[in-house]
Amino acid sequence: MATKVGVCGLGAMGGGMAKHLIKEGFPVIGFDIYQPLVDKLIEAGGKAAATPAETAKEADVLLIMVTSSAQVSSVLFDDTMFGAAAVHQLRTNAAIIVSSTVPPDYCNEVRARLDDLKRPDVYLLDCPVSGGTPRAAEGTLSIFSSGPLDGLQKAHPVLKALSAVLYQIPGGIGFGSKAKMCHQVLPEVEIALAAEAMALAARAGLNTKEVLDAVQASDGSSWINGNRIPHMLEGDKTIYSAIPNSQKDSVREAPPFTNAISLMLRILTIVYYSQYLETCILSRVPHGDCGAGLPGRYARWLGQGRRFYPMAALPSGLSRGYHPPAYSTRAGRRSCCRA
């Protein structure tokens, strides 16, 4: 008999995951406060629940995919936010999969609350995901699973159906979130650096498409370059990354590691900025025309605890190769190349 799955949170990620599970033959019941999302689940063959408690009552595995740890707590324990909380109706030996991005220590707090409420039978699994909306709908996510082995075994059919790569992170709950945090820092930095590199290429007068092709054919190639840079160069306004999600994935939800991560991002920014300045000096390109000011601005925003991907700062005509006008002295403007 197929595992019955309850899904709380039917947004961009949770909705795709729920509908994919239906395609894979799992009976799915879902809850969300936004009715159009619930209607989409029903159209896909799922069943609607009026509260988290109703969702949990019919599920062997409860999958939670909401925005934050606060919302996870509301789904599980708060009778006022979304109606009856899930904890009251969880089946005996049910498994809770927390796929929301949460601080590593948060799942230990949830485990303690479940035990205080006399639910030691419930398996709590820390299973954040990576891959974005398309891969959620396709069932090709990367999942960083952690928790008790019996619980992981119980939830394995669900996790396997949703993933192309399913990691089992040793160490217990919380370690999946730690692995996801480390995983996310690198692409978040690379998205910013990819934008800066294209700005530099454009302002230096290079054909940006040829620069991308050369980089992708070399040791500098990466998935981020191939996925994000083409849409920058084509002027595609489709949103691929939301800044609040970037903060959530790699900094905001990662205490006590936030200071270390912020420091790493600052160091990478400083190193990259020094490369910009070196390029200015060697090529005699004026500071204002080569884009060297962008990383400095990015570094200042990092220092204020914000993240910024300066794609909007790219000059027009990138697909043709940008050729900056001849430099002329203006009042109040100095070249970094001058002594």
Wavefront OBJ file of the C-alpha trace (Angstrom):
o trace
v 0.000 0.000 0.000
v 1.376 3.415 -0.973
v 2.558 5.736 1.760
v -0.008 8.451 2.459
v 1.614 11.889 2.350
v 0.413 15.127 3.890
v 1.945 18.347 2.588
v 1.776 21.627 4.503
v 2.850 24.496 2.242
v 1.811 24.327 -1.417
v 3.832 27.243 -2.767
v 6.501 27.277 -5.458
v 8.390 24.352 -3.931
v 5.796 22.480 -1.885
v 3.165 22.606 -4.601
v 5.507 21.130 -7.188
v 6.642 18.436 -4.779
v 3.056 17.519 -3.874
v 1.934 17.269 -7.514
v 4.970 15.176 -8.421
v 4.174 12.750 -5.605
v 0.650 12.406 -7.022
v 2.147 11.553 -10.424
v 4.273 8.912 -8.708
v 1.166 7.264 -7.253
v 1.220 8.577 -3.674
v -2.095 9.566 -2.067
v -1.552 13.245 -1.154
v -3.526 15.584 1.084
v -2.401 19.191 1.280
v -2.890 22.374 3.249
v -2.155 25.996 2.417
v -3.689 29.276 3.531
v -3.920 30.443 -0.119
v -6.922 28.736 -1.705
v -5.776 28.944 -5.372
v -2.794 26.764 -4.464
v -5.106 24.240 -2.833
v -7.309 24.276 -5.947
v -4.282 23.418 -8.099
v -3.551 20.436 -5.865
v -7.142 19.219 -6.238
v -6.935 19.608 -10.035
v -3.797 17.435 -9.978
v -5.640 14.685 -8.121
v -4.836 15.551 -4.515
v -7.116 16.095 -1.552
v -7.536 19.342 0.376
v -7.277 19.747 4.138
v -8.731 22.657 6.109
v -6.031 22.655 8.825
v -2.587 21.210 9.519
v -4.250 18.811 11.981
v -6.509 17.430 9.257
v -3.476 17.019 7.018
v -1.574 15.093 9.682
v -4.550 12.888 10.570
v -4.529 11.200 7.166
v -0.760 11.015 6.590
v 1.896 8.436 7.308
v 4.480 11.066 6.345
v 3.945 14.779 6.918
v 6.039 16.948 4.593
v 6.441 20.576 5.687
v 7.648 23.043 3.047
v 6.993 26.567 4.298
v 9.050 29.743 4.313
v 10.642 29.796 7.754
v 11.164 28.048 11.063
v 8.446 30.244 12.586
v 5.949 28.883 10.066
v 7.082 25.311 10.736
v 6.344 25.868 14.434
v 2.936 27.313 13.570
v 2.060 24.280 11.441
v 3.081 21.843 14.165
v 2.150 23.571 17.408
v 0.055 26.747 16.979
v -3.730 26.337 17.203
v -4.367 30.001 16.435
v -2.344 30.648 13.296
v -3.652 28.004 10.865
v -6.405 26.374 12.887
v -5.778 23.100 14.709
v -2.056 22.276 14.853
v -0.663 19.115 13.314
v 0.807 17.741 16.548
v -2.656 16.872 17.883
v -3.485 14.494 15.047
v -0.142 12.958 14.035
v -0.480 9.217 13.564
v 1.422 6.847 15.795
v 4.979 6.448 14.458
v 4.361 9.085 11.804
v 7.359 10.763 10.174
v 7.684 14.535 9.887
v 9.900 15.723 7.040
v 10.997 19.326 7.563
v 12.179 20.438 4.123
v 12.022 24.154 4.872
v 15.377 25.871 5.283
v 15.764 26.299 9.054
v 18.651 26.938 11.477
v 20.560 23.731 12.286
v 19.619 23.868 15.977
v 15.933 24.428 15.270
v 15.034 20.773 14.684
v 16.439 19.879 18.103
v 14.044 22.424 19.607
v 11.152 20.836 17.708
v 12.208 17.389 18.914
v 12.162 18.622 22.509
v 8.679 20.110 22.086
v 7.359 16.870 20.599
v 8.753 14.938 23.550
v 7.221 17.428 26.013
v 3.860 16.835 24.338
v 4.230 13.066 24.838
v 4.963 12.290 21.186
v 8.303 10.448 21.355
v 6.884 7.977 18.813
v 6.955 10.567 16.038
v 10.038 10.558 13.799
v 11.453 14.014 13.094
v 13.587 14.318 9.962
v 15.687 17.296 8.891
v 15.645 17.168 5.073
v 16.270 20.522 3.345
v 16.358 20.542 -0.435
v 18.177 22.305 -3.253
v 17.242 22.630 -6.912
v 14.552 25.269 -7.228
v 11.002 25.210 -8.513
v 11.543 23.294 -11.796
v 13.353 20.417 -10.114
v 10.753 20.295 -7.336
v 8.065 19.693 -9.963
v 10.245 17.149 -11.795
v 11.208 15.188 -8.672
v 14.905 15.806 -9.296
v 15.878 17.741 -6.171
v 19.037 17.294 -4.150
v 17.934 16.363 -0.630
v 20.139 16.511 2.463
v 18.440 14.062 4.811
v 19.290 13.560 8.468
v 17.599 12.059 11.506
v 16.972 8.663 13.100
v 17.621 5.757 10.760
v 14.197 4.168 11.354
v 12.532 7.430 10.435
v 14.639 7.867 7.309
v 13.730 4.344 6.266
v 10.024 5.054 6.777
v 10.207 8.241 4.705
v 12.597 6.827 2.096
v 9.974 6.149 -0.612
v 8.839 9.783 -0.427
v 12.334 11.253 -0.336
v 13.473 8.996 -3.168
v 10.521 9.999 -5.344
v 11.364 13.681 -4.912
v 15.102 13.512 -5.539
v 17.706 12.914 -8.187
v 20.346 12.869 -5.466
v 19.443 11.789 -1.931
v 22.186 12.356 0.629
v 22.044 10.764 4.073
v 23.999 13.060 6.377
v 25.258 11.384 9.576
v 25.051 13.109 12.940
v 21.302 13.273 13.555
v 18.775 16.034 13.013
v 20.313 19.403 12.267
v 23.139 18.003 10.190
v 21.073 18.037 7.030
v 20.571 21.772 7.515
v 24.295 22.248 8.124
v 25.098 20.439 4.874
v 22.512 22.486 2.961
v 23.967 25.712 4.399
v 27.486 24.835 3.217
v 26.107 23.777 -0.153
v 24.265 27.081 -0.666
v 27.080 29.485 0.196
v 29.100 28.635 -2.912
v 26.392 29.214 -5.555
v 25.176 32.365 -3.797
v 28.679 33.843 -4.024
v 29.098 32.605 -7.584
v 25.870 34.259 -8.771
v 27.185 37.608 -7.566
v 30.641 37.049 -9.059
v 29.181 35.912 -12.387
v 27.267 39.188 -12.659
v 30.368 41.199 -11.782
v 32.528 39.284 -14.277
v 30.078 40.004 -17.101
v 29.935 43.683 -16.122
v 33.731 43.808 -16.269
v 33.831 42.073 -19.661
v 31.215 44.423 -21.102
v 32.822 47.601 -19.814
v 36.218 46.437 -21.024
v 34.783 46.242 -24.548
v 34.746 42.466 -24.893
v 32.039 40.448 -26.593
v 30.277 39.010 -23.560
v 28.900 35.942 -25.329
v 32.375 35.005 -26.481
v 33.710 35.548 -22.952
v 31.034 33.214 -21.568
v 31.789 30.570 -24.205
v 35.516 30.768 -23.444
v 34.976 30.490 -19.695
v 32.596 27.556 -20.057
v 35.118 25.748 -22.257
v 37.813 26.183 -19.601
v 38.421 25.155 -16.004
v 36.316 28.144 -14.949
v 33.094 26.557 -16.188
v 30.201 26.051 -13.786
v 26.496 25.279 -13.669
v 25.754 28.777 -12.353
v 27.530 30.393 -15.307
v 25.609 28.301 -17.807
v 22.280 28.782 -16.063
v 22.335 32.463 -15.075
v 24.641 34.371 -17.421
v 22.733 33.654 -20.676
v 19.565 35.134 -19.253
v 21.531 38.213 -18.141
v 22.968 38.681 -21.607
v 19.629 38.182 -23.338
v 17.886 40.746 -21.160
v 15.500 38.094 -19.825
v 13.667 39.527 -16.791
v 12.650 36.135 -15.425
v 13.427 35.948 -11.698
v 15.794 33.082 -10.955
v 16.870 34.110 -7.442
v 15.087 36.080 -4.750
v 17.393 38.012 -2.438
v 15.404 37.134 0.743
v 15.705 33.443 -0.162
v 19.448 33.852 -0.648
v 19.721 35.408 2.797
v 17.592 32.641 4.258
v 19.550 29.836 2.611
v 23.089 30.929 3.412
v 23.175 33.533 6.174
v 19.991 34.417 8.026
v 19.040 30.844 8.945
v 22.545 29.721 9.834
v 23.448 30.813 13.373
v 25.942 30.324 15.004
v 27.768 30.247 11.654
v 26.510 33.610 10.364
v 29.665 35.527 11.319
v 31.908 32.968 9.622
v 29.809 32.989 6.449
v 29.651 36.791 6.310
v 33.410 36.945 6.783
v 33.943 34.459 3.954
v 31.700 36.485 1.637
v 33.577 39.682 2.510
v 36.943 38.043 1.854
v 35.787 36.771 -1.539
v 34.474 40.219 -2.401
v 37.739 41.908 -1.414
v 39.777 39.400 -3.436
v 37.580 39.900 -6.467
v 37.640 43.670 -6.068
v 41.444 43.618 -6.016
v 41.355 41.743 -9.324
v 39.163 44.465 -10.785
v 41.631 47.145 -9.728
v 44.543 45.165 -11.141
v 42.690 44.894 -14.447
v 42.132 48.661 -14.452
v 45.796 49.367 -13.846
v 47.103 46.885 -16.420
v 44.638 47.774 -19.163
v 44.471 51.504 -18.408
v 40.675 51.310 -18.348
v 39.181 54.136 -16.234
v 37.773 52.998 -12.910
v 34.313 54.323 -13.707
v 34.138 52.578 -17.087
v 35.408 49.119 -16.168
v 32.809 48.438 -13.510
v 35.283 48.366 -10.643
v 32.925 50.331 -8.464
v 30.350 47.529 -8.391
v 32.156 45.168 -6.001
v 32.888 48.020 -3.625
v 29.209 48.790 -3.475
v 28.454 45.093 -3.075
v 30.953 44.921 -0.196
v 29.315 47.849 1.580
v 25.915 46.182 1.315
v 27.395 42.954 2.650
v 28.641 44.903 5.644
v 25.090 46.073 6.285
v 23.847 42.493 6.307
v 22.212 42.638 2.857
v 22.873 40.805 -0.368
v 22.777 42.314 -3.829
v 23.200 40.825 -7.267
v 23.957 43.819 -9.495
v 22.492 42.381 -12.693
v 20.607 45.624 -13.290
v 23.955 47.423 -13.387
v 24.987 45.648 -16.588
v 25.188 48.039 -19.553
v 22.879 47.643 -22.520
v 23.983 45.840 -25.675
v 25.702 42.979 -23.857
v 24.870 40.421 -26.540
v 26.739 42.516 -29.101
v 29.679 43.289 -26.853
v 29.815 46.608 -25.044
v 32.313 49.235 -26.139
v 32.706 52.039 -23.591
v 33.106 55.587 -24.917
v 36.483 57.273 -24.855
v 37.294 58.465 -21.372
v 37.146 62.172 -20.736
v 37.910 63.990 -17.518
v 34.833 65.163 -15.666
v 34.610 67.355 -12.619
v 34.800 65.340 -9.459
v 35.764 62.120 -11.263
v 39.176 60.489 -11.074
v 40.578 57.406 -12.729
v 41.963 54.646 -10.508
v 44.674 54.262 -13.151
v 46.124 57.668 -12.520
v 48.971 58.252 -10.136
l 1 2 3 4 5 6 7 8 9 10 11 12 13 14 15 16 17 18 19 20 21 22 23 24 25 26 27 28 29 30 31 32 33 34 35 36 37 38 39 40 41 42 43 44 45 46 47 48 49 50 51 52 53 54 55 56 57 58 59 60 61 62 63 64 65 66 67 68 69 70 71 72 73 74 75 76 77 78 79 80 81 82 83 84 85 86 87 88 89 90 91 92 93 94 95 96 97 98 99 100 101 102 103 104 105 106 107 108 109 110 111 112 113 114 115 116 117 118 119 120 121 122 123 124 125 126 127 128 129 130 131 132 133 134 135 136 137 138 139 140 141 142 143 144 145 146 147 148 149 150 151 152 153 154 155 156 157 158 159 160 161 162 163 164 165 166 167 168 169 170 171 172 173 174 175 176 177 178 179 180 181 182 183 184 185 186 187 188 189 190 191 192 193 194 195 196 197 198 199 200 201 202 203 204 205 206 207 208 209 210 211 212 213 214 215 216 217 218 219 220 221 222 223 224 225 226 227 228 229 230 231 232 233 234 235 236 237 238 239 240 241 242 243 244 245 246 247 248 249 250 251 252 253 254 255 256 257 258 259 260 261 262 263 264 265 266 267 268 269 270 271 272 273 274 275 276 277 278 279 280 281 282 283 284 285 286 287 288 289 290 291 292 293 294 295 296 297 298 299 300 301 302 303 304 305 306 307 308 309 310 311 312 313 314 315 316 317 318 319 320 321 322 323 324 325 326 327 328 329 330 331 332 333 334 335 336 337 338 339
